[in-house]
Amino acid sequence: MEIASRIMGTGHYLPEKIVTNFDIMKMMETTDEFIVSRTGVRQRRYADPETSASDLAVHACRQAVADAGLEMDQIDLLILNTITPDHADPGTGFFLQAKLGLAPKPVLDIKQQCTGLIYGISIADHYVRAGTYKHVLVVCTEVLSKRIDGSNAGRNIAILLGDGAGAVVVGPSSDSKTGIISTILHADGSDAKALCTEAPGSALGKMCCIDKEDIEAGKVHFRMDGKVVFQNGVGRMSEAVFESFEKNGIGFDDIDMLIPHQANLRMLEAIVEKIGAPQEKVFVNVEKYGNMASACLPVAFDQARKQGKVKDGDLVLLVAFGSGFVWASSLVQM
């Protein structure tokens, strides 16, 4: 008999420290009015200096495993996505594995930027369906506050960023009415440098991955072509919604909630207008938490469940877009 997979549990964690736009104004030259008008963000969370990506992930993972009705030793595979790793190497998943007491279970680090949850769900879905692993823990965790560049060159991104972690447990479904219905993945690297951190890197044309010159030139910080990223984000996430609808023969009347990557409120507004989505069926929390990169989607997913906006039996569409460029969707029956 074919094995189906489902989302068994979700969890998230946000640092306690709330950073408002007025706090950001003390860090760099900007205004509350500018930030709200451009991004819609009013506040975000920052982790303490001693807190790492794996530290945030521990809390989210424990919540998700408990929500799934499991013990940690029942997890068979850990998949972690981040662009703010604990260290350059090894992968952050190994540090998290030790903190969760999961050794010697396998660990897989992926780097699919803001689509990390959907790529992770897709991998987990295939492993569960194949019978290779029974319970897969997927976590996305980011401490973007440690990558803030308040200079004119980096300010367009810095005003958006926040910290957080979210996780899901994927496992077998015994109910034909629940499960991961489809995951659709895409990528196009032709504009990879439109949102990129150049250093450290082996493509810098020198015999080292980073030097003082790279640091002084700001190559260790995010650099973004805002217009290109915005246009692609709106276009690709809109396409992801319609592609899932077409693949599954559904429309907005059939789904209960659309949960998009919380990149920027203005981007979300443009997407909603482009696809004609009913406002009440779109979950948005970017105003309170900012852009947490890959953590956005699992945090929003768990919050939607905890707030009663996603209930058992609901049909939920997850969509995301990130640097690379990469975009994806996942249709889930809860």
Phi, psi and omega in degrees: 000135181292136179270131173258160179239159180212166172277113184272330183200156178224158177198159176207163177215136177234135176301154183288330187290118177265128180243113181274172176297331179289330173291320178298325180297336177280343183264333184205168182279100178197180177223158176301317181300318179296313183298314181294318182293324182274327189234337185082355182281133178246334177202168179205174179250142175239137175283158174291157182305326183277357183268132181253174178300319180292329177297314178298320184295326181306311183297314181296319181294316180297320177298312184296318181294318178295320180296330178281354181075027183243167168259156184301326182288356176270355176283130185259338182208137176248126176243126182234136176237132175199153169247009177232067186295156176303315180216167180301321174198157355288182182302151182297335178303327181290320178293322177292318179305316181295320181291332179269351182070036185265356180298144004261034180296151181291150180232138179229116174266131175238161180222075181250025176050227188289349177264012186306320181297314184291319176298319179295318177298319180298315179298313180299317179304314181293319178296317180293315180299325180283347182082009181289314177229148181268315182234121182242129179260120180247126182226140175239127187218136184218136170240068185292341178299337179276359178242022180290131172238106183275006178287169178303327183289331184247358187296328182298335176264320186303324182292343182272332202282144175214170183248151176171174179212146177216151184215155173224153172249126177253131180210182183290149179251128177263356182245120182295346182271355178236156175147173175275109187281315178203149168228131182236123186243142178217157172203151177210107185275006184293338177243033186300331183275000178291336174215102195207148169244112190286326186234147000291155180188156180269000182255024183270358177075030179213171185274020174216157182278341179196144174216180183302323180298320179295319180295314181294331179277358178078017182287351178273359181249159174302140170230133188226135167270095189303319183295315181295316181295316181298312182298317180290322179299313179296312183295313185289319179291325175297315178300320182298322178296308183294326179294319178293319177302312182295316182298323186256002177064041183229178176210188182298334179294336185269331183270154179263332181203135172255122178244105180265161170302132186271068185288317192184131183300323180295323176294317180296320178298319179294322179293313180302318179293318183294321184264353179068038182280138173296130184305323184289349179256013180240121180272127182226130175222010186298333180297328184265337188235353181069194179268113180256025181052232187295338182286341182308308189293310180293328176295313179298320180300310181293320179296320178300321177292313183294331179274001179077012179275342171234120184240167177304133181094346181289150175260119187238135177248121176259132177224148181206158177216140180210177181299151182140306352277152179221140179212155187195165176218154174218126178258124187230131172263116185283000000 
